Amino acid sequence: MHGGYTRGAALVAALILGMTATVAAGCSGRDDGPSGPGTTDSTDGSDGTDGTDGTDGAAPPADTALWVDPDSPAARQAAEWERQGRAGDAEAMRLIAEQPIAEWPQAQGDPGPRVREVARAADALGQTAVFVAYNIPHRDCGQYSQGGAADGSAYLDWIGRLADGIGDSRAIVVLEPDAVPHLLDGCTAEMYHERRYELLSQAVQRLAELPRTRVYLDAGNPSWVQDVRRLAEALRRAGVERADGFSLNVSNYQTTEDVVAYGTRLSEQLDGAGFVIDTSRNGNGPAEGHGEESWCNPPGRALGRPPTLDTGLPLVDAFLWIKRPGESDGECRGGPRAGEWWPEYALGLAREAQNGHRDGQ
């Protein structure tokens, strides 16, 4: 798929074509993020200004393709529905199956083998793999995606194995969705704060050592921490200045326009740092009127802008599908456990995209 879209991706691109100018010109209860991206162990737009071919920490070229998993849950679902004669549903599911979606390495056990498999598969095609490191101790502070490494030593060992799996392959790593915002909203107990900052900083350092990996430390979303100066200070304590930037909107539904505006304000506090945006499910923007858990499997949402490293926006390094569309946010609104595949919800996201993608407009 290098350098072009397949049928499903072309349809998504066509559905979204009209919103680019608005985002470029324009710039919710709290998101529990990985109670959206949370997986129960399931799962720069620059061209290398240092004159290299992407080594020594250079950004992947904007025309570099992102790796698509040919055996993703959505791909298997589309194939199953095709066999069952559900051709229309299979076609809709391919809107997800044919897009590059982040890999969430398992938190239990050794993530290295699967990470190595994905990284090498992307390498063989000259593509970039996207990973999410989501295993910080006391993860999600006891909510839908609770868990994480047993202690700091176990976490750093896990990060090391993940890093070893990537090696010298070209990759993007989104580091610990929600971990920093949860330090600021009162969710994570005070006794864990200092150690979390230390662990995040060490994780950034380890991943930043990889020659062709870009690291983005998660910073939540526009509806969460409103004080960007306070958030920037926390990100610095967590080592963001050694990373390549920060990530926004992971597992949430905030519009691309709002996220770009928020990210721009945050970037101003971080010396112009770049950022990546999760657009996997923000096609219809956030759900309104659904109470405190409006972020959890809200109805009527849609797939967002297709993943790309060529965003046309100077601070936005990539639009990515970080949360896997179709994986549950948690046991709410009839959903399975956080991170489990939910084909009916995936189909709803795809159908909404087919029937009038708006990106919050």
N, C-alpha and C positions, 0 to 999 in steps of 0.2 A: 504494500500500500504506500510505499515510499513516493512522496511527491504528488499524491492525488487521493481522491476519495473514492470509495466503493459506492454502490447504489444507495445503501442506507445512509452513509455519511453525506452523500450529495443531497439527499432529501433534507437532512437536518440543516445543512449549510444553506439551502434554499429557503427554508422556513425562517432562518435567522438573519438573512442578508440585510433586511431593512433597518436593523437596529444599530449598526456600527456607527453611523454618524452621530446618533444621540449620545452614545456612551463617550465618544471622543470629545463631544462638546461639553457634556455635563460632568460633569465630572464623570426590639420585638420580644416579649419575654426573652430572657437569657437563652442563648444557644447552649445546649449541653453537648454540642459537637458530636463526639464519638459515641454518645448515646445515639447519635446518628452514625458516624463512621465506625463506631465501635464494632469491632469484629471479634467474635468469639473464636479468635485464631483462624478465621477464614482468610479469609483473606487478610531566556532573556532575549528577549527578542534581539539580542546583539549577534554579531557575526564573528565574534572572537577578535576583539579589538587589539589583542596583544600580538596579532599577526600569526597565531598558531592555528593548528587544525582542531583545536578543542582540547588540547592537553594542558597540563599545568593549571587546572582550575578554570579554564576559559569556558564561556557560555557555549552550549550547543548552538550551532548555526540556526538561524530562524527557519531555514527550509529543511531542517532535519526532522524526519518523521519520528513520532512517538510510537513505541511498540504496542501492538494490539495482541492480546492473548487469544489465540485461536480456539482455546478450550475453556473459555470463561463460562460462568453459569448462564449468562445470556446467550452465548453461542450454542450451548447444549440445549437450552430451552427452545431456541428458534428451530434447531434441527428436530427436536421432539415434536413440536407443533406442526412442522412441515410433514412429518411422517403421519401424523394424526389427521391430516387434511385441513388443518387450521391455517391456511395460507395467509390470510390477512393478519392474523395475530403473529405469525412467524415473520412476516415482513416488518411489522411494527417493532418486534423484538430485535430485529437486525439493526435498528437505529441505535441500539445500545451495543450489540455484539460487535459491530464493525468500528467501534471507537476505541482509542487507547484509554485504558482506565488504570488507575494506580493499583499496585500490588501491596497488600497488607501482610507482611511476613508474620508467621505464627509467633505468638508470645510464649507458648509453652514449648520447651525443647529448643533445638538448634535451628535458627532461621536460615543458616548458611546454605544448605543444599538447594532449597527452593529459590533463594535470592540468586545464587550462582546460576541456576538453570535459566531464570528469566533474564539475567544480565547477559549471559552468553547468547541466548536466543536473539536478543535485541542487537547485540554486537554483530552477529552473523549477517544481519540485514542492514547494518550501518545505522541503526536506530537508537533512540534513547529510552531507557526504561524508567518508570516512575515508581518510587517506593514510599511507603508511609511507615515511619518508626513510631509505634504506639504501644509502649510497654513500660512506661514510667511507673515506679512504685506508687501505690495509692491512687491509681488511675481512676478518673471519673468520680472520685470521692464517694464511692458506695452507691452510685446510681446505675443505670441500665448497663453501662459498659465497665463496671467496676472490675478491678483486677490489676494486672501489671506484675512486674518482677517482684520477687520476694523481698529483696533489699537492694541497696546501692551496688554492692559487688556483683550480684546476679545481673543487674541491669547493665552495668558496664561490660560485663562479659558478653551479654546478648548483643549490645551495640557493636562490640568488636567482631563478633561472628557475622553480623549483618555487613559490616564494612569489608571484612575479608571476602565475603561472597560477591560483593560488587567489584572489588579489586580495581583494575584499570579500565573497566567498562565505562561507557558514558551513561550517566544516570542523574536523576533528580531525586532528592530525598526530602520529604516533608516531615519535619521533626516534631513529634509529640503534640498532636492536636489537643487543644484545651489546657495543656499543662501550665502555661503561663497565666492565661486569664483566670483559671481556677485559684491561683494564688492571690488574686486581687478581689475576687467577689465573695470571699468568706467561705467558699465551699471546701477548700483544702485546709486541714487543721494547721494552725500556726506552727506546731512542733515540727512539721515536715518542710517548712518553707526553705530554710537555709540549705538543707541537703538537696532539695529539688533544684535549686539554682545551681548548686555545684554539679549535680549529675547532668543537667542540661548543658552546662558550659563544657563539661568534659566530652559529652556526646557530640556537640558541635565540633570541638577540636578534632576528635577522632575521625569524623566523617569528612571534615575539611581537608584532611591529609590525603584523601583519595585524589588522584590526578585529574580525573574527568567527571567528578561528581559535584553537583551544585546542591547546597543545603539551605533549606528555608525553615526557619523557626516559626512555629504557629503563633498567631496573634489574635485568634478568635474571629469576630465579625462585627459589623457596625452597630448591631443592636445590643452588644454586650458591654464592653468597657468603654464608657463615653469619654473619659479623660485620657486623651492620647499621650499627653506628657507623662502621666503616671504609667501608662502601658509601655511607653518607650523606655522608661527607666527600668522597668522590670525585664524587658527584653534585653537590655544591656547587661543586667546582672546575670542573665541566662546565656550570655555569649553571642548575641546576635551580630556583634561587630566582626566576629570571625566567620560568620555565615555569609551566604550570598544574598540574604534578604529575609523576608518573612512571608508567611502564607495567611490567607484570609478566606473566610466563608466555608471552611471545611464542614461538610455535612449540613450546611444551612441553606437557606433559600433567599437570602438578601439579593436584591437586583444587582446586576453587574455595574450599573451606573452608580448606585449607592456605595458599593464596595470600592470602586475606583476612587470616588471622592474621599472616602474614609482612609483608604490606603495612602492617598496622596498626603493627607494631613499627618498621618503617622510617619510617613517617609520624611517629611520635613523635620521631624524630631530626631530622625536617625541618619542625618547627613545624606539624604537622597537615596536611601536603600531601595532596591527594587523589591517587587513582591509578585506572588502568583495567586491566582484566584480560582477557587473551586466553583465551576459553573455547571456541575453535573445535574443539579435539580432546581435551578433558580429561574427556569423559563417563565413561570407565572409569578415570580416574586414570592414573598412570604405569605403564609396564610393569616388571615385576620379573623378575630373573634373565636379562637379555639382555646382560649385560656392559657395557663402557664406553660403547658406542654405543646404550644403551637408549632414547635420545631419537630415534634415526634410523629412521624408518619402522617403529616397533614394531607388531607384529600385535595384533589384538584391541582396538584403541582405538575410541572412539565420539565422535560429535559432542557438543559441550557445550551449556551453557545459551545460548539465543538472544540475539543482540545487543540491547542496550537501554540507554538513558540513564537509565532509571528502575529503579535497582537495589534500592531500599529499604534501602541501607546507607550511612551518612553519609559515610564516607571513599571509597567506591567510586563514582567518577563514571560509569563505564560498564562493562558487559560487552560486549566486542567480539570479532568474528572477525577477528583481525589476520592470522594465518597463513591462507592460502587452503586450506581442507580439500580434499585431493586433489592438491595440489602436493607433489612429492617433497621429502624432507629431504636427499636426496643419494643417491649411488650405493652404497647398502647395501640388503641384503635384496631384491635384484632391482629396486630403484627406478632410475628415470632420473636425470639430473643434477638438482641442487638447483633447485627452482623450476619444473620441468617438470610438466605435467599428467599425472596417473597415474589413469585412470578406475577401475581395479580397486581401488586403495587408497581412493579417494573412496567407492566403493560399499560397501566394508567398513565405513567410518566410519558411513555412513548406516544400513546393516543393523544394526550394533551398537546404534545409537540406537533403531531400531524394535523391537529384540528385548530391551529391558530396560536402558535408560539408568540408570546408577547414580551418576554424578558422584563416583566414588571411594568410595562408601559400601557 
